[in-house]
Amino acid sequence: MNYLEEFGGVAVNEEIEKSYYEILDRLGEDPSREGLIKTPLRAAKAMQFLTSGYGMDPIEILTSAMFKEEYSEMVLVKEIELYSLCEHHILPFFGKAHIGYIPNGHIVGLSKLPRVVDVFARRLQVQERLTHEILNCIQSTIQPLGAAIVIEARHMCMMMRGVQKQNSVTTTSAFTGEFRNEETRSEFLNLIGTDLH
């Protein structure tokens, strides 16, 4: 096995690869059979990618494209795809994030908001904490007059195991500043097409 093989600029962790080999063996599989020979390496690379958010700085991402601007109306980026791993079962959850903010003298490059979502999503998570981490990062870094986020996600831990409810969607939301005002919050929710009260 090539432990120096790189994925996303990070060397594959030999211990993670060995652990996947042992898991396969303990599940009753033969890790040396043709279809599984490279599975521990591939799984290690995948897990390192799916948790790569631990090595990223979301504040640095936002400040790298922060500009002075007098625009003072709502900025909304919706339908941001997100993929994360539930920390309770290490199974995926996936869905969409909708983010809005009202600038207070500064705006950020629009692509930076989805990147911040990825930083926090690529960690072991629960949807509730993910929602607040994204919101708090935006609020504390660019200090808008208010910020809002809604996340809608499907959780494989509910769909594949446990209650096995394939059509359930979990929605979480959080608001700061001007978005605590019902009129502003309603405008945001209308724009993203969600009925939350």
KEKE-3310 file (N, C-alpha, C; in steps of 0.2 Angstrom, whole numbers, plus 5000, padded with zeros to 4 digits):
npx = (5004:5002:5007:5011:5003:4994:4979:4970:4981:4985:4994:4989:4983:4991:4987:4973:4970:4974:4965:4953:4955:4956:4943:4935:4939:4935:4921:4919:4923:4934:4948:4958:4953:4950:4941:4941:4954:4960:4951:4952:4962:4955:4944:4950:4955:4943:4937:4946:4944:4931:4931:4939:4937:4941:4954:4953:4951:4937:4935:4946:4943:4932:4937:4946:4940:4933:4924:4923:4907:4893:4880:4865:4854:4846:4856:4856:4860:4855:4850:4862:4872:4875:4885:4887:4893:4885:4888:4884:4882:4891:4886:4880:4873:4863:4859:4852:4858:4852:4857:4857:4861:4862:4871:4883:4891:4901:4903:4904:4913:4903:4905:4911:4902:4896:4908:4911:4901:4904:4916:4912:4903:4911:4915:4913:4896:4881:4866:4860:4870:4879:4871:4871:4885:4889:4881:4886:4899:4898:4891:4900:4912:4910:4901:4887:4871:4862:4860:4855:4850:4844:4843:4840:4839:4842:4844:4854:4855:4842:4836:4841:4843:4838:4823:4819:4814:4811:4807:4808:4812:4824:4823:4832:4835:4842:4844:4850:4851:4844:4836:4829:4818:4801:4796:4807:4812:4802:4802:4814:4812:4801:4808:4816:4807:4801:4791:4792:4788)
npy = (4994:5011:5023:5036:5041:5055:5065:5078:5086:5081:5069:5052:5045:5033:5025:5027:5020:5007:5005:5004:4992:4983:4984:4979:4966:4962:4963:4951:4950:4948:4956:4955:4951:4953:4963:4971:4975:4988:4995:4999:5010:5018:5022:5028:5039:5045:5048:5057:5067:5070:5075:5086:5099:5102:5107:5119:5137:5146:5160:5166:5163:5171:5184:5185:5190:5202:5217:5235:5242:5251:5246:5241:5233:5217:5203:5188:5171:5156:5139:5131:5118:5105:5093:5082:5073:5064:5065:5055:5042:5042:5043:5049:5066:5077:5091:5107:5124:5140:5156:5173:5190:5207:5219:5230:5240:5232:5219:5202:5192:5182:5168:5165:5162:5149:5142:5143:5136:5123:5122:5120:5110:5099:5092:5081:5081:5089:5094:5105:5111:5114:5123:5134:5137:5141:5153:5160:5162:5170:5182:5186:5189:5197:5206:5210:5219:5210:5192:5177:5160:5145:5128:5113:5096:5079:5064:5050:5042:5041:5037:5025:5016:5014:5023:5022:5031:5037:5048:5059:5076:5087:5103:5117:5133:5149:5166:5183:5199:5211:5201:5196:5203:5202:5206:5207:5194:5187:5191:5186:5172:5170:5173:5162:5153:5145:5140:5145:5148)
npz = (5000:4996:5007:5005:4996:4989:4993:4989:4993:5005:5014:5014:5029:5037:5049:5049:5037:5041:5051:5044:5037:5048:5052:5042:5042:5055:5053:5046:5033:5020:5019:5009:4998:4980:4977:4988:4991:4989:4996:5010:5008:5000:5007:5018:5012:5008:5020:5026:5017:5019:5032:5031:5035:5048:5046:5041:5040:5043:5046:5040:5026:5024:5027:5017:5006:5008:5007:5007:5006:5003:5002:5008:5009:5010:5007:4999:4998:4991:4992:4994:4992:5004:5012:5025:5040:5052:5069:5077:5072:5061:5048:5033:5031:5021:5011:5009:5012:5016:5016:5023:5024:5031:5025:5034:5030:5025:5013:5007:4996:4985:4983:4995:5005:5003:5004:5017:5023:5018:5026:5039:5037:5034:5045:5059:5064:5071:5065:5071:5078:5067:5060:5069:5070:5057:5056:5067:5064:5052:5057:5067:5060:5048:5054:5051:5050:5053:5052:5044:5043:5036:5036:5027:5028:5024:5034:5034:5045:5050:5039:5034:5044:5062:5064:5050:5041:5026:5019:5027:5032:5040:5047:5052:5059:5062:5068:5068:5074:5063:5058:5068:5068:5064:5051:5043:5044:5039:5025:5021:5023:5014:5002:5001:5000:5011:5024:5039:5056)
capx = (5000:5006:5005:5013:4999:4991:4973:4969:4987:4986:4996:4984:4985:4992:4983:4966:4969:4975:4959:4948:4957:4954:4935:4933:4941:4931:4915:4919:4925:4941:4951:4963:4950:4951:4936:4942:4961:4961:4946:4955:4965:4950:4940:4954:4955:4937:4936:4950:4941:4924:4932:4944:4935:4945:4960:4952:4949:4932:4936:4951:4940:4927:4941:4950:4936:4928:4925:4919:4902:4887:4874:4862:4848:4847:4860:4854:4863:4851:4851:4869:4872:4879:4886:4891:4893:4882:4893:4882:4883:4896:4882:4879:4867:4864:4853:4853:4858:4850:4860:4855:4863:4861:4878:4884:4898:4905:4900:4909:4912:4897:4907:4914:4897:4896:4914:4911:4896:4909:4921:4909:4900:4916:4917:4908:4892:4874:4863:4858:4877:4881:4867:4874:4892:4889:4878:4890:4905:4896:4890:4906:4917:4908:4897:4882:4866:4859:4861:4850:4852:4840:4846:4835:4843:4840:4849:4854:4854:4835:4833:4844:4843:4833:4816:4819:4809:4815:4805:4809:4817:4825:4824:4834:4836:4844:4843:4853:4850:4838:4832:4824:4812:4797:4795:4813:4813:4797:4805:4819:4808:4797:4813:4819:4802:4800:4786:4794:4786)
capy = (5000:5017:5028:5043:5044:5061:5066:5085:5089:5078:5062:5047:5043:5025:5022:5027:5015:5001:5004:5002:4985:4979:4984:4975:4960:4961:4962:4945:4951:4946:4963:4954:4949:4957:4969:4975:4976:4995:4998:5003:5016:5023:5024:5033:5045:5048:5050:5063:5073:5072:5079:5091:5106:5103:5110:5125:5143:5150:5167:5168:5163:5177:5190:5186:5193:5207:5223:5240:5244:5255:5242:5240:5228:5210:5198:5181:5165:5150:5132:5129:5111:5103:5086:5081:5066:5064:5063:5050:5036:5043:5042:5056:5069:5081:5095:5114:5129:5146:5161:5180:5195:5214:5222:5235:5244:5227:5214:5197:5188:5177:5161:5163:5159:5142:5139:5143:5130:5117:5121:5117:5103:5094:5090:5077:5087:5088:5099:5110:5115:5116:5129:5140:5138:5145:5159:5164:5164:5176:5187:5189:5191:5203:5211:5213:5222:5204:5187:5172:5154:5139:5122:5108:5091:5072:5061:5043:5038:5040:5034:5018:5013:5017:5023:5021:5036:5039:5055:5065:5081:5091:5110:5121:5140:5154:5173:5188:5206:5213:5196:5194:5207:5198:5208:5205:5187:5184:5193:5181:5165:5171:5173:5155:5148:5141:5142:5144:5153)
capz = (5000:4996:5012:5003:4991:4992:4992:4991:4996:5012:5014:5018:5036:5038:5054:5047:5032:5045:5055:5040:5036:5053:5053:5037:5044:5060:5050:5043:5026:5018:5016:5004:4991:4974:4977:4994:4992:4990:5000:5016:5006:4997:5013:5022:5008:5008:5027:5027:5013:5022:5038:5030:5038:5054:5045:5037:5044:5040:5046:5035:5020:5024:5027:5011:5001:5012:5004:5010:5002:5007:5000:5015:5008:5011:5002:5000:4994:4993:4988:4994:4993:5009:5014:5031:5043:5058:5073:5082:5068:5056:5042:5030:5030:5016:5010:5007:5016:5013:5020:5021:5029:5029:5026:5039:5028:5022:5009:5006:4989:4986:4984:5001:5010:5002:5006:5024:5024:5017:5031:5045:5036:5033:5051:5062:5065:5071:5061:5075:5079:5061:5059:5073:5069:5051:5057:5071:5060:5048:5061:5071:5055:5044:5058:5047:5054:5055:5048:5044:5040:5036:5033:5026:5027:5025:5038:5033:5051:5050:5033:5032:5051:5066:5062:5043:5038:5020:5017:5033:5031:5046:5046:5057:5057:5067:5066:5072:5073:5060:5056:5073:5067:5060:5044:5039:5044:5034:5019:5020:5022:5008:4996:5000:4999:5016:5029:5046:5060)
cpx = (5004:5004:5007:5008:4995:4984:4971:4975:4988:4988:4990:4987:4985:4988:4976:4965:4970:4968:4953:4949:4954:4946:4932:4934:4936:4923:4914:4920:4932:4944:4956:4960:4950:4947:4938:4950:4963:4956:4948:4958:4960:4946:4944:4954:4949:4935:4940:4947:4935:4925:4938:4943:4939:4951:4959:4949:4943:4932:4941:4948:4935:4931:4945:4946:4930:4929:4920:4914:4896:4880:4871:4855:4851:4851:4858:4857:4859:4853:4858:4869:4877:4879:4890:4890:4890:4887:4891:4883:4888:4892:4881:4873:4868:4858:4855:4853:4856:4853:4858:4859:4862:4868:4878:4891:4902:4901:4906:4908:4907:4899:4910:4909:4896:4902:4914:4906:4900:4913:4918:4905:4905:4919:4912:4903:4885:4871:4862:4865:4879:4877:4870:4881:4893:4887:4883:4896:4904:4895:4896:4912:4915:4904:4892:4876:4862:4861:4856:4852:4846:4843:4841:4839:4839:4845:4848:4853:4847:4832:4835:4843:4838:4826:4814:4813:4812:4813:4805:4814:4818:4826:4826:4835:4839:4845:4847:4851:4844:4833:4827:4818:4807:4796:4801:4814:4808:4799:4810:4816:4804:4802:4815:4813:4800:4795:4789:4791:4788)
cpy = (5006:5023:5035:5046:5050:5062:5073:5088:5086:5071:5058:5045:5035:5022:5022:5021:5008:4999:5001:4994:4981:4979:4979:4967:4957:4960:4955:4945:4949:4952:4961:4951:4954:4964:4974:4977:4983:4999:5002:5010:5021:5026:5029:5039:5049:5051:5057:5069:5075:5076:5084:5098:5107:5107:5117:5131:5147:5157:5170:5168:5169:5183:5191:5189:5198:5214:5229:5242:5246:5251:5240:5236:5221:5206:5191:5176:5159:5144:5130:5122:5110:5096:5085:5074:5067:5061:5057:5043:5036:5041:5049:5059:5075:5085:5102:5119:5136:5152:5168:5184:5202:5217:5229:5239:5239:5222:5208:5194:5183:5170:5160:5160:5152:5138:5138:5137:5124:5116:5118:5111:5098:5093:5085:5082:5084:5094:5105:5115:5118:5123:5135:5142:5143:5152:5163:5167:5171:5182:5190:5192:5197:5208:5214:5216:5216:5199:5181:5166:5149:5133:5116:5102:5084:5068:5053:5039:5037:5036:5026:5013:5016:5017:5022:5025:5039:5046:5061:5070:5085:5098:5113:5128:5144:5161:5177:5195:5208:5207:5193:5198:5203:5200:5206:5198:5184:5186:5187:5174:5165:5170:5166:5150:5143:5144:5141:5150:5152)
cpz = (5000:5001:5010:4998:4993:4989:4994:4995:5003:5011:5017:5024:5036:5043:5052:5042:5036:5048:5050:5038:5041:5054:5048:5039:5050:5059:5047:5036:5026:5015:5010:4998:4986:4975:4983:4995:4993:4994:5006:5014:5004:5003:5017:5019:5008:5015:5028:5023:5017:5029:5037:5033:5044:5052:5041:5042:5041:5040:5041:5028:5019:5023:5020:5005:5004:5009:5007:5004:5006:5005:5007:5015:5009:5005:5004:4995:4996:4989:4988:4996:4999:5010:5020:5034:5050:5063:5078:5078:5063:5049:5039:5031:5025:5014:5007:5012:5013:5018:5018:5026:5026:5031:5031:5037:5024:5018:5009:4999:4990:4987:4991:5006:5009:5004:5014:5026:5023:5023:5037:5044:5035:5040:5054:5065:5068:5068:5065:5076:5073:5059:5063:5072:5062:5052:5062:5068:5055:5052:5065:5066:5051:5048:5054:5052:5056:5050:5049:5041:5041:5033:5033:5024:5028:5029:5036:5039:5052:5045:5032:5038:5055:5064:5054:5040:5032:5017:5022:5031:5038:5044:5052:5055:5063:5064:5071:5070:5069:5058:5062:5073:5062:5053:5040:5039:5039:5027:5017:5019:5016:5002:4996:4999:5004:5021:5036:5050:5067)
residu = (MET:ASN:TYR:LEU:GLU:GLU:PHE:GLY:GLY:VAL:ALA:VAL:ASN:GLU:GLU:ILE:GLU:LYS:SER:TYR:TYR:GLU:ILE:LEU:ASP:ARG:LEU:GLY:GLU:ASP:PRO:SER:ARG:GLU:GLY:LEU:ILE:LYS:THR:PRO:LEU:ARG:ALA:ALA:LYS:ALA:MET:GLN:PHE:LEU:THR:SER:GLY:TYR:GLY:MET:ASP:PRO:ILE:GLU:ILE:LEU:THR:SER:ALA:MET:PHE:LYS:GLU:GLU:TYR:SER:GLU:MET:VAL:LEU:VAL:LYS:GLU:ILE:GLU:LEU:TYR:SER:LEU:CYS:GLU:HIS:HIS:ILE:LEU:PRO:PHE:PHE:GLY:LYS:ALA:HIS:ILE:GLY:TYR:ILE:PRO:ASN:GLY:HIS:ILE:VAL:GLY:LEU:SER:LYS:LEU:PRO:ARG:VAL:VAL:ASP:VAL:PHE:ALA:ARG:ARG:LEU:GLN:VAL:GLN:GLU:ARG:LEU:THR:HIS:GLU:ILE:LEU:ASN:CYS:ILE:GLN:SER:THR:ILE:GLN:PRO:LEU:GLY:ALA:ALA:ILE:VAL:ILE:GLU:ALA:ARG:HIS:MET:CYS:MET:MET:MET:ARG:GLY:VAL:GLN:LYS:GLN:ASN:SER:VAL:THR:THR:THR:SER:ALA:PHE:THR:GLY:GLU:PHE:ARG:ASN:GLU:GLU:THR:ARG:SER:GLU:PHE:LEU:ASN:LEU:ILE:GLY:THR:ASP:LEU:HIS)
# end
